[in-house]
Amino acid sequence: MQVEQHASVGEERAARSAVRDLSALNVRDFLDEAVREAGDEIFLVHGPNTVTYREFNRQVDAAASAWHRLGVRRGDRVSFMLENRPEFLQAWLGLAKIGGILVAINTRWLAGEVAYLLQLTEPRFALIGRQFGDTFQDALSAAPSLEQVLTLAADSRFTDFGALMKTSDGSAPSAELKADDLISFISTSGTTGRPKAVMQTHGNYVLTGEGYMNWVDLKRGERIYCCLPLFHINSQAYTVMGAIAARASVVLVERFSASRFWSDMVDHRVNVFNYIGSMLAILLKRDPAPEERSHSVRLTYGGPAPLGNQRQEIERRFGLTLISGIGMSETTFGLMERVHGEHRPGSLGKPRQHPDPRIVNEARVVDDSGCDVPPGEVGELLFRSPVMMKGYYRDPEQTAASIREGWLYTGDLVRQDEDGFFYYVDRKKDIIRVRGENVSSSEVEQVLALHPAVQEAAVIGVPSELTEDDVATFVVRRSDVDEAELIEWCRGRLADFKAPKYVWFVDDLPKTETQRVEKHHLRKRAAELMSESPDPLAKGLFARE
């Protein structure tokens, strides 16, 4: 297959590095080089406060010294349960400098979920926010490996890590670091079962940061907004590492907030942000505000690709460029449109590349037998590149099932056109089988989202009396609409068998911290509703043959 190379303002520096030893790449040297080049420039913006690269690195070194004094050594695992705050970055990169491995916990998890990840990864230490103290305390009985729990606020149950940093001598101990050393365990969202721990490396993060800088044409001194959680691959590998690569600034906020989003863009002079899940759909459904046109944002990157003319509507309304793509916790390289290239409606672009020609990213579309399908046909998306996970921690069976002969099987269904552009169809597990036909839940969701009264919609398959499945949807309304109108809306835009048979109206959809709908909760709720009332009309459902 043909591999495109991406040119950008950062390509010259990356090209000069093409002779470097890729096996020696590590985040410590990556950050130290940025500090030498841009020490007095702003790295972090948090509320009214700004921190230069040099000052941030001093904080990181203080954290590294504190971890070392506690006994953390190369290869040790340390669990974080922290909200987005500067101390997360300081403590994490301090840990990385001495070869420790971050095991970041989803901040929405309950004690049982926390306990499972602690059992799986067996960290020696944990760093938690004050608001997670009770949750963590309830999980401790399942974590005999933990030697000490630390916090960033006064809590008599735990040790104050901030105080340890303040008394640190600030000298980061030397550690031999290689590209293949682990830097982070990324927990999968666990939407279909127990989470897995994706093992990511120093080398992957450095190469991803350099790649991201080129993919979004991030310039020195620009500001990139970080509202996605720091326990997620997007924030760690794209935002933070991309900013370091470009000598840019990270604007850190605790979470995505639709009500303050454009005010943040204006107040912090943001240039780039990453979107994921339903973020753009939520912003698009809000009433227009002056701030959404008076900002400095030039580009947003993320997925899924908007449907139909939604891209034009987003770009026109918000005054920015939208670039679609797809990446994974398992491989930070993936598909992406080129900033200055052709953008095709609904496309995720082509395999994105690193400026170093030795780093080649390939993609295929295959059938259930692993054979390539012709252009236009739907199949599973596969990736192969040097920038892939080392595997799932302590799960060799799932690792072997996901990586076969060097190819990562993503579980995403896509199609590829004659010119090599890729188009997302659905998650393989979310395809609904209706009377012998495959229905993409994503396609139906996108059509429902176009209705002006729909805030959000999530589509699932439910058991059909006729065998196989029926299409059902949970809908969050923006304004008044009934079930019949939504079904007719879909029938006017989709084949009849794709239209929902069942509609439930809900106040909100269960989601992960990265705004992905947790469909296993919806399937469970649908089963409860259908068992309570065989008559769909009795529970606010609408059925029509």
Legacy VTK file of the C-alpha trace (Angstrom):
# vtk DataFile Version 3.0
C-alpha trace
ASCII
DATASET POLYDATA
POINTS 545 float
0.000 0.000 0.000
1.061 3.578 -0.570
2.306 5.444 2.497
1.903 9.225 2.660
4.421 11.377 4.486
3.237 14.521 6.271
5.119 17.802 6.023
4.761 20.484 8.706
6.640 23.166 10.567
8.126 20.522 12.857
9.368 18.261 10.086
12.804 19.853 9.792
13.641 19.172 13.435
12.268 15.640 13.210
14.219 15.010 10.013
17.426 16.069 11.744
16.666 13.400 14.323
16.297 10.653 11.715
19.832 9.442 12.446
19.183 9.063 16.169
18.988 5.764 17.984
15.285 4.989 18.186
15.896 2.366 20.867
17.142 5.087 23.253
14.091 7.376 23.087
12.576 8.206 26.464
10.323 10.854 27.967
12.944 12.124 30.441
15.319 13.164 27.657
12.359 14.366 25.581
11.306 16.811 28.308
14.850 17.842 29.189
15.549 18.756 25.554
12.398 20.917 25.465
13.506 22.684 28.652
16.906 23.449 27.155
15.287 24.938 24.025
12.271 26.694 25.555
12.949 26.983 29.283
11.431 30.434 29.731
8.382 29.777 27.561
5.031 28.731 29.012
4.345 25.023 29.284
1.275 24.886 31.530
-1.749 27.126 31.953
-4.113 26.305 34.824
-6.741 28.871 35.705
-4.969 32.219 36.126
-1.590 30.554 36.665
1.132 29.900 34.093
4.238 27.765 34.525
7.323 27.872 32.312
9.053 24.782 30.981
11.962 25.366 33.359
9.792 25.774 36.457
7.641 22.800 35.495
10.741 20.655 35.088
11.899 21.690 38.578
8.560 20.477 39.924
8.926 17.234 38.003
12.415 16.709 39.408
11.102 17.353 42.924
8.471 14.668 42.358
11.089 12.278 40.943
13.231 12.798 44.036
10.237 12.249 46.323
9.306 8.999 44.556
12.887 7.790 44.782
13.061 8.568 48.509
9.891 6.520 48.965
11.643 3.576 47.311
10.214 3.633 43.782
12.597 2.099 41.279
12.630 1.348 37.563
9.704 -0.900 36.624
7.702 -0.241 39.800
4.026 0.519 39.328
2.314 3.462 41.010
-1.437 3.983 40.876
-2.983 7.459 40.486
-6.593 8.364 41.148
-6.457 12.084 40.511
-8.546 14.649 38.710
-6.979 16.873 36.039
-4.596 19.116 37.971
-0.956 20.226 37.607
0.188 17.825 40.324
-0.917 14.880 38.170
1.541 15.946 35.470
4.321 16.733 37.936
3.996 13.430 39.766
3.567 11.361 36.600
6.540 12.783 34.703
8.633 12.640 37.877
7.738 8.970 38.078
8.630 8.531 34.405
12.046 10.133 34.893
13.090 7.355 37.281
11.508 4.546 35.263
8.310 4.111 37.281
5.073 3.101 35.579
1.836 5.067 35.914
-1.352 3.081 36.525
-4.001 5.789 36.262
-7.489 4.940 37.510
-10.711 6.218 35.979
-11.980 8.833 38.435
-15.601 7.705 37.972
-14.950 4.160 39.095
-16.410 2.727 42.272
-14.513 0.720 44.873
-15.066 -2.658 43.200
-13.716 -1.433 39.875
-10.725 0.199 41.586
-10.041 -3.004 43.503
-9.993 -5.043 40.302
-7.344 -2.832 38.660
-5.258 -2.810 41.834
-5.386 -6.610 41.955
-4.381 -6.843 38.312
-1.486 -4.370 38.349
-0.220 -4.732 41.958
1.162 -1.198 42.439
3.569 -0.493 45.299
2.248 3.024 45.910
-0.859 5.045 45.130
-1.483 8.785 44.805
-5.088 9.926 45.174
-7.171 13.074 45.310
-8.973 13.892 48.548
-12.426 13.274 47.044
-11.449 9.687 46.201
-10.275 8.794 49.697
-13.353 6.826 50.724
-13.535 4.952 47.425
-9.885 4.019 47.634
-10.116 3.074 51.286
-12.899 0.611 50.453
-10.705 -0.975 47.760
-7.566 -1.381 49.860
-8.397 -4.846 51.159
-7.989 -6.141 47.611
-4.538 -4.547 47.203
-1.990 -6.243 49.498
0.815 -5.034 47.224
0.279 -1.409 48.279
2.940 -0.236 50.686
1.699 3.310 51.036
-1.166 5.545 49.890
-0.387 9.216 49.359
-2.633 12.196 48.825
-2.357 15.850 47.831
-4.439 17.208 50.690
-4.730 16.757 54.433
-6.123 13.313 55.204
-5.053 11.519 58.355
-5.408 8.149 56.633
-2.758 8.875 53.990
0.660 10.497 53.511
0.896 14.018 52.059
2.834 13.745 48.786
2.864 17.516 48.329
4.818 17.862 51.574
7.316 15.255 50.356
7.835 17.263 47.162
8.427 20.459 49.126
11.136 18.837 51.244
12.759 17.187 48.231
16.240 18.294 47.220
14.945 18.528 43.640
17.572 16.314 42.086
16.136 13.586 39.900
18.168 10.404 40.338
19.692 8.942 37.216
17.996 5.912 35.675
18.819 4.035 32.513
15.804 4.432 30.256
15.151 2.849 26.874
12.378 3.232 24.333
10.980 -0.177 25.219
10.586 0.663 28.914
7.016 0.988 30.134
5.715 4.427 31.052
1.965 3.961 31.459
-0.772 1.365 31.797
-3.901 2.620 30.071
-7.034 0.899 31.325
-9.558 0.140 28.629
-13.031 1.508 29.187
-14.387 -1.919 30.040
-17.673 -1.404 28.178
-18.033 -5.129 27.480
-16.275 -6.660 30.452
-13.391 -6.263 32.875
-10.888 -3.541 31.914
-7.537 -4.544 30.441
-4.275 -2.718 31.135
-2.626 -1.565 27.898
1.163 -1.398 28.279
2.565 1.732 26.621
6.233 2.646 26.335
8.537 5.656 26.497
9.426 5.327 22.834
5.786 5.199 21.759
5.005 8.373 23.674
7.963 10.297 22.240
7.153 9.254 18.679
3.479 10.025 19.200
4.235 13.499 20.498
6.436 14.227 17.493
3.848 12.767 15.150
0.957 14.673 16.690
2.865 17.939 16.373
3.015 17.330 12.631
-0.490 15.911 12.224
-2.162 19.048 13.626
0.655 21.405 12.558
1.124 22.484 16.182
3.444 25.465 16.339
5.835 26.629 19.007
4.052 28.789 21.573
0.551 27.706 20.562
-1.900 26.567 23.208
-3.649 23.199 23.238
-6.691 22.637 25.455
-6.790 19.598 27.720
-10.285 18.849 29.008
-10.132 15.091 28.454
-9.022 13.138 31.545
-5.316 12.668 32.162
-5.850 8.961 32.773
-6.697 8.659 29.050
-4.306 7.977 26.168
-5.508 11.048 24.268
-4.392 13.489 26.954
-1.175 11.673 27.828
0.196 10.863 24.373
-1.350 13.470 22.076
-1.877 16.590 24.173
0.975 16.472 26.686
3.600 14.817 24.491
2.502 16.841 21.454
2.919 20.077 23.396
6.397 19.066 24.560
7.403 18.149 21.010
6.234 21.505 19.628
7.370 23.582 22.633
3.713 24.561 22.955
1.516 25.139 26.028
-1.074 22.897 27.683
-4.217 24.617 28.977
-5.408 22.213 31.677
-8.995 22.149 32.977
-10.672 19.588 35.190
-13.228 18.317 32.678
-15.210 19.092 29.546
-17.932 21.631 30.277
-20.182 22.688 27.421
-21.331 25.797 29.301
-17.847 27.221 29.838
-16.120 25.708 26.794
-16.006 28.739 24.499
-15.295 31.102 27.384
-12.243 28.967 28.151
-11.176 29.184 24.508
-11.318 32.974 24.645
-9.881 33.481 28.132
-6.905 31.155 27.582
-6.278 32.000 23.910
-6.530 28.347 22.873
-5.413 27.377 19.352
-6.098 23.621 19.193
-8.313 21.151 21.028
-9.055 17.449 20.690
-12.637 16.262 20.637
-13.943 12.794 21.323
-17.322 11.103 21.465
-20.250 13.504 21.653
-18.382 16.714 22.518
-18.993 18.494 19.217
-22.596 17.292 18.994
-23.256 18.745 22.448
-21.649 22.067 21.522
-23.578 22.185 18.265
-26.900 21.685 20.052
-26.318 24.657 22.375
-27.725 28.070 21.608
-25.203 30.318 19.804
-23.024 32.548 21.977
-20.626 35.395 21.053
-17.608 33.513 22.470
-17.910 30.731 19.898
-16.761 33.154 17.191
-14.384 35.427 19.129
-11.776 32.798 20.004
-8.330 31.939 18.599
-9.007 28.260 17.884
-7.867 27.275 14.414
-8.260 23.480 14.555
-9.950 20.613 16.331
-9.006 16.969 15.890
-10.892 13.839 16.889
-13.492 11.248 16.050
-15.939 10.066 14.936
-16.092 11.906 11.635
-19.193 14.131 11.394
-22.011 12.882 9.210
-23.000 14.578 5.966
-22.907 18.359 6.120
-22.237 18.449 9.873
-18.555 19.195 9.248
-19.441 22.285 7.239
-21.942 23.348 9.894
-19.348 22.956 12.681
-16.614 24.765 10.766
-18.940 27.565 9.653
-20.572 28.109 13.027
-17.427 27.914 15.159
-14.923 29.361 12.685
-12.321 26.588 12.781
-10.996 23.627 10.802
-12.125 20.128 11.775
-9.835 17.159 11.193
-11.154 13.626 11.720
-9.192 10.535 12.621
-9.027 7.486 14.821
-6.478 6.207 17.310
-6.506 3.679 20.129
-5.019 2.996 23.517
-3.302 0.066 21.814
-1.754 2.186 19.046
-1.514 5.963 19.141
-0.858 6.015 15.422
-3.959 5.370 13.339
-5.930 7.170 10.662
-6.212 10.905 10.144
-7.039 13.529 7.573
-4.236 15.826 6.577
-4.501 19.405 7.781
-3.612 20.772 4.367
-4.875 17.830 2.300
-8.173 16.684 0.846
-11.072 16.209 3.249
-13.800 13.827 2.127
-17.222 13.795 3.851
-17.332 11.145 6.574
-13.725 10.058 6.015
-11.143 9.325 8.695
-8.348 9.975 6.210
-5.411 7.644 5.683
-2.723 6.055 7.900
-0.840 8.881 9.574
2.932 8.850 9.478
5.908 10.127 11.436
8.374 12.427 9.593
11.103 9.861 10.263
10.771 7.473 7.286
11.787 4.545 9.489
8.452 4.809 11.327
5.897 3.362 8.899
2.224 2.993 9.798
0.108 0.617 7.699
-3.602 -0.208 7.653
-5.692 -2.995 6.117
-9.366 -3.937 5.899
-10.024 -7.674 6.256
-12.891 -10.143 6.453
-13.483 -12.669 9.232
-10.870 -14.952 7.674
-8.203 -12.243 7.768
-8.226 -11.750 3.986
-8.179 -8.256 2.503
-11.507 -7.057 1.163
-11.799 -4.962 -2.014
-12.444 -1.189 -1.884
-15.981 -0.342 -0.896
-16.578 -3.471 1.160
-16.832 -3.408 4.953
-14.268 -5.264 7.037
-12.247 -5.065 10.230
-9.547 -2.399 10.503
-6.000 -3.641 11.157
-2.883 -1.602 11.945
0.821 -2.387 11.871
3.527 0.026 12.990
6.475 0.254 15.406
4.251 2.373 17.667
2.012 -0.260 19.234
1.404 -1.463 22.764
3.603 -4.168 24.257
0.392 -6.022 25.042
-2.212 -6.296 27.773
-0.642 -6.671 31.193
-0.890 -10.227 32.508
-3.281 -11.194 29.731
-1.341 -13.168 27.115
-4.496 -14.680 25.617
-6.098 -11.306 24.825
-2.748 -9.993 23.613
-2.394 -12.919 21.199
-5.979 -12.462 20.016
-5.432 -8.747 19.340
-1.953 -8.861 17.763
-1.524 -11.518 15.108
1.538 -11.714 12.896
2.365 -8.125 13.786
-1.089 -6.752 12.922
-3.355 -5.191 15.538
-6.981 -6.253 15.132
-8.955 -3.196 16.245
-12.531 -4.499 16.372
-13.578 -1.484 14.281
-15.474 -2.015 11.047
-14.517 0.315 8.212
-14.492 0.545 4.444
-11.839 1.995 2.151
-12.479 3.797 -1.128
-10.497 3.437 -4.327
-8.183 6.290 -3.338
-7.270 4.841 0.047
-9.501 6.990 2.272
-11.047 5.130 5.215
-14.611 5.452 6.530
-15.830 4.288 9.927
-18.841 1.964 10.048
-19.158 0.733 13.653
-17.613 -1.306 16.396
-17.781 -4.941 15.371
-19.651 -5.797 18.570
-22.227 -3.029 17.941
-23.442 -4.295 14.590
-27.119 -5.217 14.873
-28.399 -8.182 12.873
-31.941 -7.453 11.626
-33.694 -10.090 9.511
-30.520 -11.095 7.742
-29.188 -7.539 7.327
-26.361 -5.800 9.199
-27.305 -2.475 10.783
-24.642 -0.079 12.044
-25.699 1.449 15.355
-23.389 4.371 14.579
-25.185 5.139 11.319
-28.598 5.227 13.003
-27.227 7.376 15.846
-25.865 9.902 13.390
-29.201 10.171 11.615
-31.065 10.629 14.900
-28.553 13.290 15.956
-29.525 15.363 12.913
-33.056 15.823 14.270
-33.286 19.296 15.841
-35.114 17.967 18.917
-32.491 15.310 19.685
-29.653 16.171 22.042
-28.112 12.689 21.922
-29.071 9.169 20.928
-27.595 5.729 21.533
-28.678 2.728 19.484
-28.498 -0.918 20.541
-29.864 -4.252 19.412
-32.519 -5.996 21.484
-33.806 -9.563 21.047
-36.499 -9.891 18.394
-39.486 -12.206 18.486
-38.603 -13.033 14.888
-35.050 -14.182 15.856
-31.925 -12.044 15.588
-32.377 -8.413 16.728
-34.585 -5.357 16.617
-33.201 -1.820 16.613
-33.797 0.179 19.799
-32.661 3.628 20.848
-32.326 5.698 23.990
-32.818 9.400 23.276
-32.051 12.555 25.243
-34.418 15.250 23.988
-33.503 18.878 23.430
-37.117 19.839 22.800
-40.458 18.080 22.529
-40.689 15.177 20.100
-42.489 11.852 20.209
-41.473 8.321 19.307
-43.416 8.145 16.066
-41.797 11.301 14.711
-38.280 9.997 15.352
-39.011 6.652 13.743
-40.457 8.354 10.657
-37.426 10.660 10.589
-35.159 7.627 10.360
-37.354 5.897 7.794
-37.077 8.938 5.576
-33.264 8.762 5.635
-32.438 5.072 6.043
-33.587 1.737 4.726
-36.760 0.719 6.564
-35.129 -2.170 8.444
-32.579 0.234 9.989
-35.204 2.434 11.651
-35.700 1.898 15.393
-38.578 -0.271 16.471
-38.267 0.841 20.099
-37.634 4.313 21.510
-36.940 5.208 25.149
-36.596 8.812 26.283
-34.074 9.388 29.082
-32.599 12.379 30.897
-29.011 11.404 30.090
-26.885 8.576 28.736
-24.372 6.645 30.851
-20.894 7.578 29.674
-17.237 7.056 30.330
-15.032 10.020 31.245
-14.109 10.281 27.565
-17.756 10.781 26.606
-18.269 7.314 25.133
-21.676 5.824 25.809
-21.573 2.754 28.055
-23.876 0.566 26.013
-23.681 -2.408 28.331
-25.672 -0.349 30.843
-28.235 0.462 28.153
-28.565 -3.181 27.137
-29.203 -4.112 30.736
-31.790 -1.351 31.110
-33.495 -2.351 27.862
-33.774 -5.943 29.057
-35.348 -4.740 32.307
-37.864 -2.542 30.502
-38.835 -5.239 28.051
-39.242 -7.855 30.768
-41.373 -5.492 32.838
-43.718 -4.780 29.947
-44.121 -7.090 26.963
-46.365 -4.379 25.504
-43.964 -1.698 24.221
-46.592 1.043 24.382
-47.039 0.557 28.123
-43.589 1.857 29.025
-43.283 4.747 26.650
-41.885 2.595 23.868
-43.161 2.819 20.353
-43.447 -0.216 18.108
-44.622 -0.382 14.555
-44.425 -3.239 12.114
LINES 1 546
545 0 1 2 3 4 5 6 7 8 9 10 11 12 13 14 15 16 17 18 19 20 21 22 23 24 25 26 27 28 29 30 31 32 33 34 35 36 37 38 39 40 41 42 43 44 45 46 47 48 49 50 51 52 53 54 55 56 57 58 59 60 61 62 63 64 65 66 67 68 69 70 71 72 73 74 75 76 77 78 79 80 81 82 83 84 85 86 87 88 89 90 91 92 93 94 95 96 97 98 99 100 101 102 103 104 105 106 107 108 109 110 111 112 113 114 115 116 117 118 119 120 121 122 123 124 125 126 127 128 129 130 131 132 133 134 135 136 137 138 139 140 141 142 143 144 145 146 147 148 149 150 151 152 153 154 155 156 157 158 159 160 161 162 163 164 165 166 167 168 169 170 171 172 173 174 175 176 177 178 179 180 181 182 183 184 185 186 187 188 189 190 191 192 193 194 195 196 197 198 199 200 201 202 203 204 205 206 207 208 209 210 211 212 213 214 215 216 217 218 219 220 221 222 223 224 225 226 227 228 229 230 231 232 233 234 235 236 237 238 239 240 241 242 243 244 245 246 247 248 249 250 251 252 253 254 255 256 257 258 259 260 261 262 263 264 265 266 267 268 269 270 271 272 273 274 275 276 277 278 279 280 281 282 283 284 285 286 287 288 289 290 291 292 293 294 295 296 297 298 299 300 301 302 303 304 305 306 307 308 309 310 311 312 313 314 315 316 317 318 319 320 321 322 323 324 325 326 327 328 329 330 331 332 333 334 335 336 337 338 339 340 341 342 343 344 345 346 347 348 349 350 351 352 353 354 355 356 357 358 359 360 361 362 363 364 365 366 367 368 369 370 371 372 373 374 375 376 377 378 379 380 381 382 383 384 385 386 387 388 389 390 391 392 393 394 395 396 397 398 399 400 401 402 403 404 405 406 407 408 409 410 411 412 413 414 415 416 417 418 419 420 421 422 423 424 425 426 427 428 429 430 431 432 433 434 435 436 437 438 439 440 441 442 443 444 445 446 447 448 449 450 451 452 453 454 455 456 457 458 459 460 461 462 463 464 465 466 467 468 469 470 471 472 473 474 475 476 477 478 479 480 481 482 483 484 485 486 487 488 489 490 491 492 493 494 495 496 497 498 499 500 501 502 503 504 505 506 507 508 509 510 511 512 513 514 515 516 517 518 519 520 521 522 523 524 525 526 527 528 529 530 531 532 533 534 535 536 537 538 539 540 541 542 543 544
